[in-house]
């Protein structure tokens, strides 16, 4: 099945949900590409383009599927890390990136400010690192879950908006999808910079 045929099929919701769900452990899965492409197809329905299939994704359902799958994936990794035991603790101790994330996340959540969880959702592999760090540190689920949900909604909303408005302005073309993906990657690069930036003494 081609990508164009997939975006005009009800299966697009299941494919998007599964891609978002599993890209926390397989970051190579093109979940962002799928969300943006589907949203671009949805936008094309309102442009009156004759080549656009009548059956296009509903953007609200698309966003709900992506956000829900994002949270479920976060919780799955969080729970696995919670039960990881000594082997996982040793693996985290050997990883400077995970150790730093664990320390920063613990401080942020204990102060009631989990913006790091939201920012990391946009960074490459940031979602995986934060969920692992939260679970391995045994952070309480009521501290982690609300921020994970906010992160999922923010990422899904941003991705759908990029595809939708790109499709509105540029039509259902590869150019619209490409421009939207560039904007998504730019947000990811910015998020990665913020996540890796050293804390100031005031923090």
C-alpha positions in Angstrom: 0.0 0.0 0.0 1.4 3.4 -1.0 1.6 6.3 1.5 -1.0 8.2 -0.4 -3.4 5.2 -0.3 -2.7 4.8 3.4 -3.5 8.4 4.3 -6.9 7.9 2.7 -7.6 4.7 4.6 -9.1 4.3 8.1 -6.0 2.3 8.9 -3.9 5.5 9.0 -5.1 6.0 12.6 -3.8 2.6 13.7 -0.6 2.9 11.8 0.1 6.4 13.3 -0.7 5.1 16.8 1.5 2.1 16.5 4.4 4.1 15.1 4.2 6.7 17.9 3.8 4.0 20.5 6.9 2.1 19.5 9.2 4.9 18.4 10.1 5.4 22.0 12.2 2.1 21.7 12.8 2.4 18.0 13.4 6.1 17.3 13.9 5.3 13.6 10.2 4.8 13.1 8.8 7.7 11.0 6.0 8.7 13.4 6.4 12.4 12.8 6.5 11.9 9.0 3.3 9.9 9.2 1.4 12.4 11.4 2.5 15.3 9.1 1.7 13.5 5.9 -1.8 12.5 7.2 -2.5 16.0 8.4 -1.4 17.4 5.0 -3.9 15.1 3.3 -6.6 16.3 5.7 -5.8 19.9 4.9 -6.1 19.2 1.1 -9.8 18.3 1.5 -10.5 21.9 2.3 -8.5 23.3 -0.7 -10.8 21.8 -3.3 -8.0 20.0 -5.1 -9.6 17.5 -7.5 -6.9 14.9 -7.0 -7.5 14.6 -3.3 -9.4 11.5 -2.1 -12.7 12.0 -0.5 -11.7 9.9 2.5 -9.1 11.9 4.4 -8.0 11.7 8.0 -9.9 13.7 10.6 -7.3 16.0 12.3 -8.8 15.8 15.7 -8.9 12.0 15.7 -5.4 12.0 14.3 -4.1 14.2 17.1 -5.9 12.2 19.7 -4.4 8.9 18.4 -0.9 10.4 18.3 -1.1 12.0 21.7 -2.6 8.9 23.4 0.0 6.6 21.8 2.7 8.9 23.0 1.6 8.8 26.6 1.1 5.0 26.6 4.6 4.5 25.2 6.1 6.8 27.8 4.3 4.9 30.6 5.4 1.5 29.2 9.1 2.5 29.3 8.6 4.3 32.6 7.2 1.1 34.2 9.9 -1.1 32.6 12.6 1.2 34.0 10.9 1.2 37.4 11.2 -2.6 37.5 14.6 -2.7 35.8 16.6 -3.6 38.9 20.4 -3.5 39.3 21.3 -4.2 35.7 19.4 -1.1 34.5 20.9 1.0 37.3 24.4 0.0 36.2 23.6 0.7 32.6 22.3 4.2 33.5 25.3 4.8 35.7 27.6 4.1 32.7 25.7 6.5 30.5 26.5 10.2 31.2 23.5 11.3 29.2 21.1 9.1 31.2 22.7 10.1 34.5 22.5 13.8 33.7 18.9 13.4 32.5 18.0 11.5 35.7 19.5 14.2 37.9 17.9 17.1 36.0 14.5 15.4 35.8 14.4 14.5 39.5 15.1 18.1 40.4 12.5 19.5 38.0 9.7 17.1 39.1 10.4 17.5 42.8 9.9 21.3 42.3 6.7 20.7 40.4 8.1 21.9 37.1 8.3 19.1 34.5 8.8 21.4 31.5 11.9 19.2 30.7 9.5 16.3 30.0 7.7 18.5 27.4 10.8 19.9 25.8 12.5 16.4 25.6 9.4 15.1 23.7 10.6 17.1 20.7 14.2 16.2 20.9 15.6 13.1 19.1 15.5 10.2 21.6 14.6 12.7 24.3 11.3 11.0 25.1 13.1 7.6 25.6 15.8 9.1 27.9 13.3 11.0 30.1 10.9 8.1 30.5 13.8 5.8 31.4 15.2 8.3 33.8 11.9 8.9 35.5 11.2 5.2 35.9 14.7 4.3 37.1 14.7 7.1 39.6 11.3 5.8 40.9 9.6 9.1 40.4 6.0 9.0 41.4 3.6 8.4 38.5 1.5 11.5 39.6 4.6 13.6 39.1 5.5 12.1 35.7 2.1 11.3 34.0 0.6 14.9 33.8 3.8 16.2 32.1 4.0 13.2 29.8 0.3 13.8 28.8 1.1 17.5 28.2 4.2 16.6 26.2 2.1 14.1 24.0 -0.6 16.7 23.3 2.0 19.4 22.6 4.0 17.2 20.2 0.9 15.8 18.5 -0.7 19.2 18.2 2.4 20.8 16.8 2.9 18.0 14.2 -0.7 18.0 13.1 -0.7 21.8 12.8 2.5 21.8 10.7 1.0 19.3 8.3 -2.4 20.9 8.2 -1.4 24.5 7.7 1.4 23.4 5.3 -1.3 21.6 3.3 -3.6 24.6 3.4 -0.9 27.0 2.2 1.0 24.8 -0.3 -1.5 22.1 -1.2 -1.3 18.4 -0.9 2.3 18.2 -2.3 5.6 16.8 -1.3 6.8 20.4 -0.9 4.2 21.0 1.8 5.2 17.8 3.6 8.9 18.7 3.2 8.6 22.2 4.6 6.5 20.9 7.6 9.1 18.2 8.3 11.9 20.8 8.3 9.9 22.8 10.9 9.5 19.6 13.0 13.3 18.9 12.7 14.1 22.5 13.6 11.9 22.2 16.8 13.8 18.9 17.6 17.1 20.6 17.2 16.1 23.4 19.4 14.7 21.0 22.0 17.9 19.0 22.0 19.9 22.1 22.6 17.7 23.1 25.6 17.8 19.6 27.1 21.6 19.4 26.8 22.3 22.9 28.0 24.0 22.9 31.4 22.1 24.1 34.4 23.0 27.5 35.7 23.9 27.9 39.3 20.5 29.5 40.0 18.8 26.2 39.1 
